[in-house]
Amino acid sequence: MAYLKILLFSLFGCIGSLFAQQMKKPIEIIETGKILTIHSNILKEERQLYVSLPAGYDTMTSKVPVVYVLDAEYRFNIAQSIQSYFSITTEIPPYILIGIANPSQEARQKNYLPKSYGGEAYTFLRFLEEEVFSFTEQKFKANQVRYLAGHSHGGVFAIYSLLNNPKLFEGYIAIDPSLKHMYNESDTLLSQDLSEKRLYLASSDVSYGYLEDVAADMQADFAVFRNHLYQTREENSLTFEIDHINDDHGNSYIQGLSRGLRYIFSWRYK
Protein backbone atom coordinates (compact mmCIF):
# COMPACT_ATOMS: atom_id res chain seq x y z
CA MET A 1 0.00 0.00 0.00
CA ALA A 2 2.85 2.38 0.88
CA TYR A 3 4.46 1.63 -2.48
CA LEU A 4 1.18 2.42 -4.26
CA LYS A 5 0.92 5.77 -2.48
CA ILE A 6 4.46 6.67 -3.49
CA LEU A 7 3.72 5.65 -7.10
CA LEU A 8 0.54 7.76 -7.23
CA PHE A 9 2.28 10.70 -5.63
CA SER A 10 5.05 10.53 -8.24
CA LEU A 11 2.52 10.23 -11.07
CA PHE A 12 0.50 13.25 -9.98
CA GLY A 13 3.74 15.14 -9.45
CA CYS A 14 4.74 14.49 -13.07
CA ILE A 15 1.33 15.56 -14.34
CA GLY A 16 1.50 18.73 -12.26
CA SER A 17 4.97 19.48 -13.57
CA LEU A 18 3.85 19.07 -17.20
CA PHE A 19 0.85 21.34 -16.64
CA ALA A 20 3.08 23.94 -14.99
CA GLN A 21 5.35 23.88 -18.04
CA GLN A 22 2.36 24.54 -20.31
CA MET A 23 1.36 27.48 -18.12
CA LYS A 24 4.79 29.16 -18.22
CA LYS A 25 3.51 31.66 -20.76
CA PRO A 26 2.50 34.80 -18.87
CA ILE A 27 -1.25 35.28 -18.68
CA GLU A 28 -2.08 38.62 -20.24
CA ILE A 29 -5.42 40.34 -20.18
CA ILE A 30 -7.00 40.69 -23.61
CA GLU A 31 -8.41 44.13 -24.32
CA THR A 32 -12.19 44.06 -24.01
CA GLY A 33 -15.12 46.35 -24.67
CA LYS A 34 -13.97 47.97 -27.90
CA ILE A 35 -16.98 48.63 -30.12
CA LEU A 36 -16.43 50.78 -33.18
CA THR A 37 -19.02 52.22 -35.54
CA ILE A 38 -18.32 52.70 -39.23
CA HIS A 39 -20.52 54.11 -41.94
CA SER A 40 -21.06 51.84 -44.91
CA ASN A 41 -21.64 53.48 -48.26
CA ILE A 42 -22.44 50.07 -49.70
CA LEU A 43 -25.08 49.13 -47.11
CA LYS A 44 -26.08 52.79 -46.64
CA GLU A 45 -26.14 52.51 -42.85
CA GLU A 46 -24.01 52.54 -39.71
CA ARG A 47 -22.53 49.20 -38.67
CA GLN A 48 -20.89 48.19 -35.42
CA LEU A 49 -17.62 46.25 -35.24
CA TYR A 50 -16.63 44.50 -32.01
CA VAL A 51 -12.86 44.23 -31.55
CA SER A 52 -10.68 42.04 -29.35
CA LEU A 53 -6.92 42.33 -29.60
CA PRO A 54 -4.61 39.41 -28.76
CA ALA A 55 -2.46 39.24 -25.66
CA GLY A 56 0.76 41.19 -26.14
CA TYR A 57 -0.68 43.21 -29.01
CA ASP A 58 0.94 46.52 -27.96
CA THR A 59 4.45 45.11 -28.24
CA MET A 60 3.91 43.14 -31.45
CA THR A 61 6.26 44.13 -34.27
CA SER A 62 4.56 42.12 -37.01
CA LYS A 63 1.04 41.99 -38.32
CA VAL A 64 -1.30 39.11 -37.38
CA PRO A 65 -4.30 37.33 -38.95
CA VAL A 66 -7.90 38.39 -38.40
CA VAL A 67 -10.82 36.15 -37.50
CA TYR A 68 -14.14 37.71 -38.49
CA VAL A 69 -17.19 36.42 -36.61
CA LEU A 70 -20.77 37.12 -37.58
CA ASP A 71 -23.71 37.86 -35.24
CA ALA A 72 -21.40 39.78 -32.92
CA GLU A 73 -24.25 41.20 -30.85
CA TYR A 74 -24.79 37.82 -29.17
CA ARG A 75 -21.85 35.63 -30.20
CA PHE A 76 -18.85 37.90 -29.75
CA ASN A 77 -18.44 37.28 -26.01
CA ILE A 78 -18.22 33.54 -26.66
CA ALA A 79 -15.66 34.06 -29.42
CA GLN A 80 -13.64 36.39 -27.23
CA SER A 81 -13.61 33.95 -24.31
CA ILE A 82 -12.35 31.19 -26.62
CA GLN A 83 -9.68 33.54 -27.98
CA SER A 84 -8.53 34.36 -24.44
CA TYR A 85 -8.45 30.73 -23.35
CA PHE A 86 -6.66 29.58 -26.49
CA SER A 87 -3.95 32.19 -25.94
CA ILE A 88 -3.01 30.27 -22.78
CA THR A 89 -3.69 26.65 -23.68
CA THR A 90 -2.77 26.24 -27.36
CA GLU A 91 -0.10 27.09 -29.87
CA ILE A 92 -2.62 28.79 -32.15
CA PRO A 93 -0.99 32.02 -33.37
CA PRO A 94 -2.32 35.31 -32.01
CA TYR A 95 -5.11 36.86 -34.05
CA ILE A 96 -7.30 39.93 -34.02
CA LEU A 97 -10.96 39.14 -33.47
CA ILE A 98 -13.48 41.32 -35.32
CA GLY A 99 -17.19 40.79 -34.73
CA ILE A 100 -19.75 42.22 -37.14
CA ALA A 101 -23.06 43.05 -35.50
CA ASN A 102 -26.50 43.10 -37.11
CA PRO A 103 -28.69 46.19 -36.75
CA SER A 104 -31.83 44.01 -36.94
CA GLN A 105 -33.06 40.49 -37.65
CA GLU A 106 -34.33 41.68 -41.03
CA ALA A 107 -30.86 42.97 -41.93
CA ARG A 108 -29.33 39.67 -40.76
CA GLN A 109 -31.45 37.65 -43.16
CA LYS A 110 -30.87 40.03 -46.05
CA ASN A 111 -27.10 40.24 -45.47
CA TYR A 112 -26.29 36.59 -44.84
CA LEU A 113 -28.56 34.76 -47.26
CA PRO A 114 -27.85 34.42 -51.00
CA LYS A 115 -30.28 35.42 -53.71
CA SER A 116 -31.57 31.84 -53.95
CA TYR A 117 -32.76 32.22 -50.33
CA GLY A 118 -34.25 35.66 -50.96
CA GLY A 119 -31.28 37.59 -49.55
CA GLU A 120 -28.53 39.90 -50.77
CA ALA A 121 -25.37 38.18 -49.56
CA TYR A 122 -23.42 39.51 -52.55
CA THR A 123 -23.87 43.06 -51.24
CA PHE A 124 -22.73 42.13 -47.73
CA LEU A 125 -19.70 40.39 -49.20
CA ARG A 126 -18.83 43.64 -51.00
CA PHE A 127 -19.19 45.48 -47.69
CA LEU A 128 -16.60 43.17 -46.14
CA GLU A 129 -14.19 43.29 -49.05
CA GLU A 130 -14.33 46.99 -49.84
CA GLU A 131 -14.97 48.58 -46.45
CA VAL A 132 -14.41 46.32 -43.43
CA PHE A 133 -11.11 44.81 -44.55
CA SER A 134 -9.53 48.12 -45.45
CA PHE A 135 -10.73 49.69 -42.19
CA THR A 136 -9.35 46.80 -40.11
CA GLU A 137 -6.03 46.65 -41.93
CA GLN A 138 -5.46 50.39 -41.65
CA LYS A 139 -6.44 50.74 -38.00
CA PHE A 140 -4.90 47.58 -36.53
CA LYS A 141 -1.79 45.44 -36.94
CA ALA A 142 -3.68 43.15 -39.30
CA ASN A 143 -2.24 41.29 -42.24
CA GLN A 144 -4.32 39.96 -45.13
CA VAL A 145 -4.70 36.45 -43.74
CA ARG A 146 -8.38 36.29 -42.87
CA TYR A 147 -10.80 33.71 -41.48
CA LEU A 148 -14.59 33.76 -41.34
CA ALA A 149 -16.86 32.10 -38.76
CA GLY A 150 -20.65 31.90 -38.93
CA HIS A 151 -23.49 29.91 -37.39
CA SER A 152 -26.91 29.13 -38.89
CA HIS A 153 -27.56 31.95 -41.41
CA GLY A 154 -23.99 33.03 -40.76
CA GLY A 155 -22.87 29.53 -41.69
CA VAL A 156 -24.75 29.83 -44.96
CA PHE A 157 -22.89 33.08 -45.62
CA ALA A 158 -19.54 31.44 -44.87
CA ILE A 159 -20.23 28.74 -47.48
CA TYR A 160 -21.50 31.38 -49.91
CA SER A 161 -18.28 33.36 -49.48
CA LEU A 162 -16.11 30.28 -50.03
CA LEU A 163 -17.90 29.39 -53.27
CA ASN A 164 -18.36 32.87 -54.71
CA ASN A 165 -15.22 34.79 -53.74
CA PRO A 166 -12.70 32.38 -52.20
CA LYS A 167 -9.79 34.82 -52.39
CA LEU A 168 -11.14 36.83 -49.45
CA PHE A 169 -10.53 34.29 -46.68
CA GLU A 170 -8.01 31.53 -45.99
CA GLY A 171 -10.32 29.50 -43.76
CA TYR A 172 -14.05 29.14 -43.09
CA ILE A 173 -16.04 27.91 -40.10
CA ALA A 174 -19.66 27.11 -40.98
CA ILE A 175 -21.65 25.81 -38.01
CA ASP A 176 -25.04 24.19 -38.58
CA PRO A 177 -26.07 26.04 -41.76
CA SER A 178 -29.25 25.30 -43.68
CA LEU A 179 -27.83 24.43 -47.08
CA LYS A 180 -31.00 24.17 -49.13
CA HIS A 181 -30.54 25.94 -52.48
CA MET A 182 -26.82 26.39 -51.77
CA TYR A 183 -25.75 23.82 -54.29
CA ASN A 184 -27.40 21.82 -57.04
CA GLU A 185 -26.12 19.59 -59.81
CA SER A 186 -26.03 22.38 -62.39
CA ASP A 187 -23.64 24.52 -60.33
CA THR A 188 -19.92 24.51 -61.01
CA LEU A 189 -18.76 26.46 -57.94
CA LEU A 190 -17.22 23.44 -56.27
CA SER A 191 -15.18 22.71 -59.40
CA GLN A 192 -12.92 25.75 -58.97
CA ASP A 193 -9.46 25.62 -57.44
CA LEU A 194 -9.80 25.77 -53.64
CA SER A 195 -6.45 24.20 -52.88
CA GLU A 196 -5.30 26.92 -50.47
CA LYS A 197 -8.53 26.96 -48.45
CA ARG A 198 -9.64 25.20 -45.27
CA LEU A 199 -13.27 24.56 -44.33
CA TYR A 200 -14.69 23.33 -41.04
CA LEU A 201 -18.34 22.38 -41.56
CA ALA A 202 -20.44 21.13 -38.65
CA SER A 203 -24.00 19.94 -38.23
CA SER A 204 -25.97 19.54 -34.99
CA ASP A 205 -28.91 17.52 -33.76
CA VAL A 206 -31.01 20.56 -34.80
CA SER A 207 -34.22 19.57 -32.94
CA TYR A 208 -34.58 22.32 -30.30
CA GLY A 209 -36.87 25.08 -31.55
CA TYR A 210 -37.61 23.42 -34.86
CA LEU A 211 -40.48 21.34 -36.19
CA GLU A 212 -39.45 17.77 -36.92
CA ASP A 213 -39.89 18.16 -40.68
CA VAL A 214 -37.76 21.33 -40.73
CA ALA A 215 -35.04 19.59 -38.75
CA ALA A 216 -35.17 16.59 -41.09
CA ASP A 217 -34.88 18.86 -44.13
CA MET A 218 -31.86 20.66 -42.68
CA GLN A 219 -30.08 17.40 -42.00
CA ALA A 220 -30.95 16.04 -45.46
CA ASP A 221 -29.67 19.19 -47.19
CA PHE A 222 -26.49 19.06 -45.12
CA ALA A 223 -25.93 15.45 -46.23
CA VAL A 224 -26.37 16.38 -49.91
CA PHE A 225 -23.84 19.20 -49.66
CA ARG A 226 -21.44 17.00 -47.69
CA ASN A 227 -21.60 14.38 -50.44
CA HIS A 228 -20.84 17.02 -53.08
CA LEU A 229 -17.77 18.05 -51.09
CA TYR A 230 -16.47 14.50 -51.03
CA GLN A 231 -17.21 14.01 -54.73
CA THR A 232 -15.31 17.13 -55.80
CA ARG A 233 -12.38 17.08 -53.35
CA GLU A 234 -9.90 15.71 -55.91
CA GLU A 235 -11.01 18.34 -58.40
CA ASN A 236 -10.91 21.41 -56.18
CA SER A 237 -8.32 20.19 -53.60
CA LEU A 238 -10.25 21.85 -50.79
CA THR A 239 -9.03 20.86 -47.31
CA PHE A 240 -12.09 20.31 -45.17
CA GLU A 241 -13.47 18.60 -42.09
CA ILE A 242 -17.07 17.49 -41.67
CA ASP A 243 -18.09 17.36 -38.02
CA HIS A 244 -21.20 16.56 -36.00
CA ILE A 245 -21.93 18.26 -32.70
CA ASN A 246 -24.13 16.35 -30.27
CA ASP A 247 -26.18 19.34 -29.21
CA ASP A 248 -29.12 21.37 -30.46
CA HIS A 249 -28.93 24.07 -33.11
CA GLY A 250 -28.70 27.06 -30.79
CA ASN A 251 -26.01 25.63 -28.54
CA SER A 252 -23.82 24.14 -31.26
CA TYR A 253 -21.89 27.40 -31.62
CA ILE A 254 -19.72 26.98 -28.55
CA GLN A 255 -18.27 23.62 -29.53
CA GLY A 256 -18.33 24.42 -33.23
CA LEU A 257 -16.32 27.63 -32.96
CA SER A 258 -13.78 26.09 -30.60
CA ARG A 259 -13.24 23.03 -32.80
CA GLY A 260 -13.39 25.10 -35.97
CA LEU A 261 -10.66 27.49 -34.85
CA ARG A 262 -8.41 24.59 -33.97
CA TYR A 263 -9.03 23.05 -37.36
CA ILE A 264 -8.44 26.11 -39.54
CA PHE A 265 -5.28 26.93 -37.58
CA SER A 266 -4.15 23.29 -37.84
CA TRP A 267 -3.64 22.85 -34.11
CA ARG A 268 -4.24 19.38 -32.65
CA TYR A 269 -7.70 19.02 -34.09
CA LYS A 270 -7.76 15.27 -33.48
C-alpha distance (Angstrom), angle and dihedral (degrees) to the residues before:
residue distance angle dihedral
M1 . . .
A2 3.81 . .
Y3 3.80 89.4 .
L4 3.82 90.4 51.6
K5 3.81 91.2 51.9
I6 3.79 91.1 50.8
L7 3.82 90.4 48.5
L8 3.82 92.8 50.1
F9 3.78 91.7 45.7
S10 3.81 90.6 52.5
L11 3.81 91.6 46.9
F12 3.79 94.4 51.3
G13 3.79 89.0 44.6
C14 3.81 90.4 56.7
I15 3.80 91.9 47.6
G16 3.79 90.7 49.2
S17 3.79 90.9 49.3
L18 3.82 92.2 51.4
F19 3.80 91.7 48.8
A20 3.80 90.4 48.9
Q21 3.80 89.6 53.3
Q22 3.81 90.4 53.1
M23 3.79 89.9 50.9
K24 3.82 95.2 52.0
K25 3.79 90.2 102.3
P26 3.80 107.6 96.8
I27 3.78 113.1 -107.6
E28 3.79 107.9 -122.0
I29 3.75 126.3 -171.1
I30 3.79 113.5 -115.0
E31 3.78 114.3 -133.9
T32 3.80 109.9 -103.5
G33 3.77 138.4 -172.5
K34 3.80 100.0 38.9
I35 3.80 109.4 145.4
L36 3.77 117.2 169.7
T37 3.79 128.4 -170.8
I38 3.79 121.9 -147.3
H39 3.76 129.9 -179.0
S40 3.78 115.0 -124.4
N41 3.78 117.2 -150.1
I42 3.79 88.7 -172.1
L43 3.82 96.4 52.7
K44 3.82 91.6 30.5
E45 3.80 93.2 -134.8
E46 3.79 144.7 81.8
R47 3.80 115.8 -87.3
Q48 3.78 129.6 -167.0
L49 3.80 123.4 -133.7
Y50 3.80 120.0 -163.0
V51 3.80 113.2 -150.9
S52 3.79 132.8 -161.7
L53 3.79 119.4 177.7
P54 3.81 122.0 -152.9
A55 3.78 124.2 -107.6
G56 3.79 110.9 -81.9
Y57 3.79 92.9 19.8
D58 3.82 95.4 140.1
T59 3.79 92.9 59.9
M60 3.81 97.0 41.4
T61 3.80 113.8 122.0
S62 3.80 96.9 -171.0
K63 3.76 133.5 54.9
V64 3.82 120.9 -103.0
P65 3.82 136.8 -152.2
V66 3.79 123.8 -90.0
V67 3.79 127.0 -132.3
Y68 3.80 111.7 -157.2
V69 3.80 115.5 -157.6
L70 3.78 124.7 -168.4
D71 3.83 127.4 -140.8
A72 3.79 90.2 35.8
E73 3.80 93.6 169.4
Y74 3.81 90.8 74.6
R75 3.81 106.4 9.5
F76 3.79 103.6 45.3
N77 3.81 96.0 83.1
I78 3.80 89.8 55.6
A79 3.80 91.8 48.4
Q80 3.79 91.3 47.6
S81 3.80 93.0 50.1
I82 3.81 90.1 51.7
Q83 3.81 90.1 48.4
S84 3.81 90.8 51.8
Y85 3.80 93.8 47.2
F86 3.79 93.6 45.7
S87 3.81 90.5 52.9
I88 3.81 87.0 65.5
T89 3.79 104.0 33.8
T90 3.81 106.7 35.9
E91 3.77 142.3 45.0
I92 3.80 91.8 -124.3
P93 3.81 106.6 136.9
P94 3.80 118.0 -108.8
Y95 3.78 114.9 -90.1
I96 3.77 139.1 -179.0
L97 3.79 113.1 -115.0
I98 3.81 116.8 -144.5
G99 3.79 119.5 -176.6
I100 3.80 120.7 -163.7
A101 3.79 113.7 -150.7
N102 3.79 127.7 -152.0
P103 3.81 119.3 -128.0
S104 3.83 90.2 -150.1
Q105 3.79 143.5 -8.8
E106 3.80 89.2 -104.8
A107 3.81 90.7 55.5
R108 3.82 90.0 47.6
Q109 3.78 92.5 57.1
K110 3.79 93.6 44.0
N111 3.82 93.9 46.8
Y112 3.79 100.6 43.3
L113 3.79 103.2 37.7
P114 3.83 123.7 78.2
K115 3.78 123.9 -126.2
S116 3.81 90.8 -95.2
Y117 3.84 87.2 63.1
G118 3.80 93.2 45.0
G119 3.81 95.2 -98.8
E120 3.80 138.9 112.7
A121 3.80 102.9 -125.2
Y122 3.81 90.9 148.6
T123 3.82 89.7 65.7
F124 3.80 93.0 48.9
L125 3.79 89.7 49.0
R126 3.82 88.5 54.9
F127 3.81 88.9 50.6
L128 3.80 89.8 56.2
E129 3.79 95.7 44.1
E130 3.79 99.5 42.6
E131 3.80 103.3 31.4
V132 3.81 115.6 14.4
F133 3.80 97.7 44.9
S134 3.78 94.8 48.1
F135 3.81 91.3 46.3
T136 3.81 92.5 49.7
E137 3.80 95.0 44.8
Q138 3.80 93.1 48.7
K139 3.80 97.1 45.1
F140 3.82 100.9 39.6
K141 3.80 139.2 36.9
A142 3.79 90.0 -95.1
N143 3.77 126.3 147.2
Q144 3.80 123.9 -159.6
V145 3.80 95.8 -95.4
R146 3.79 102.7 111.2
Y147 3.80 137.0 178.1
L148 3.79 129.9 -167.4
A149 3.81 127.9 -150.7
G150 3.80 126.0 -173.0
H151 3.79 139.3 161.9
S152 3.82 128.3 -151.9
H153 3.84 105.0 -25.4
G154 3.79 86.3 7.9
G155 3.79 88.5 55.2
V156 3.79 89.4 53.4
F157 3.80 88.6 53.1
A158 3.80 91.7 49.9
I159 3.82 90.7 55.0
Y160 3.80 90.5 44.0
S161 3.80 90.4 53.3
L162 3.81 92.5 48.8
L163 3.80 92.6 51.8
N164 3.80 99.4 39.1
N165 3.80 105.4 36.4
P166 3.81 109.4 7.9
K167 3.80 94.7 166.8
L168 3.81 91.6 75.0
F169 3.81 98.7 69.5
E170 3.80 136.4 30.6
G171 3.80 95.2 -154.3
Y172 3.80 138.6 20.4
I173 3.80 133.1 -156.1
A174 3.81 112.7 -163.8
I175 3.80 113.0 178.8
D176 3.80 119.8 -166.8
P177 3.81 99.0 -28.6
S178 3.79 123.4 175.9
L179 3.79 100.8 -121.9
K180 3.78 100.8 -172.2
H181 3.82 109.9 136.1
M182 3.82 90.4 8.3
Y183 3.76 94.1 107.9
N184 3.78 136.6 9.5
E185 3.77 134.3 170.6
S186 3.80 94.1 -93.7
D187 3.81 93.4 58.5
T188 3.78 121.3 97.7
L189 3.81 98.8 -170.1
L190 3.78 94.1 108.5
S191 3.81 90.5 53.2
Q192 3.82 94.1 69.7
D193 3.79 124.0 98.7
L194 3.81 108.5 -83.6
S195 3.78 96.0 157.9
E196 3.81 95.7 128.9
K197 3.81 95.0 48.4
R198 3.80 133.4 94.1
L199 3.81 124.2 -156.5
Y200 3.79 128.7 -169.8
L201 3.81 108.8 -167.9
A202 3.80 120.5 -178.5
S203 3.78 135.3 -178.8
S204 3.81 128.0 -164.0
D205 3.78 137.4 -155.8
V206 3.83 85.1 -92.9
S207 3.84 96.9 -165.7
Y208 3.83 103.1 114.9
G209 3.80 110.8 94.8
Y210 3.78 94.9 1.3
L211 3.78 134.3 99.1
E212 3.79 112.3 -113.6
D213 3.80 93.7 -112.6
V214 3.82 91.9 50.8
A215 3.79 90.7 49.8
A216 3.80 91.0 48.3
D217 3.81 91.1 50.4
M218 3.81 92.0 50.5
Q219 3.78 91.9 51.4
A220 3.82 92.2 45.8
D221 3.81 92.3 50.2
F222 3.79 90.3 47.8
A223 3.81 90.0 53.0
V224 3.82 91.9 51.0
F225 3.80 92.4 51.3
R226 3.80 91.4 44.4
N227 3.80 89.9 54.2
H228 3.80 90.9 50.6
L229 3.80 89.2 53.2
Y230 3.78 91.8 53.8
Q231 3.80 92.4 45.2
T232 3.80 93.9 52.7
R233 3.82 101.2 36.8
E234 3.81 94.3 101.9
E235 3.79 90.1 49.0
N236 3.80 99.6 47.4
S237 3.85 98.9 25.0
L238 3.80 90.9 -141.5
T239 3.81 113.6 169.3
F240 3.78 107.3 -137.9
E241 3.78 145.5 157.2
I242 3.80 124.6 -150.8
D243 3.79 111.8 -154.0
H244 3.79 137.7 178.4
I245 3.79 121.9 -148.2
N246 3.79 116.4 -154.8
D247 3.77 95.6 -137.9
D248 3.79 138.9 80.8
H249 3.78 125.1 -79.8
G250 3.79 97.8 -96.9
N251 3.79 96.2 47.5
S252 3.79 97.5 42.4
Y253 3.81 91.5 88.6
I254 3.79 96.8 77.7
Q255 3.79 96.1 55.9
G256 3.79 93.4 33.0
L257 3.80 95.7 54.9
S258 3.79 93.2 44.3
R259 3.80 93.5 49.4
G260 3.79 92.3 39.3
L261 3.80 93.9 54.7
R262 3.78 90.9 50.1
Y263 3.78 90.1 50.3
I264 3.80 99.3 48.0
F265 3.81 90.5 45.8
S266 3.83 90.2 47.0
W267 3.79 94.8 -126.5
R268 3.81 117.6 148.9
Y269 3.76 94.7 -53.4
K270 3.81 92.7 164.3
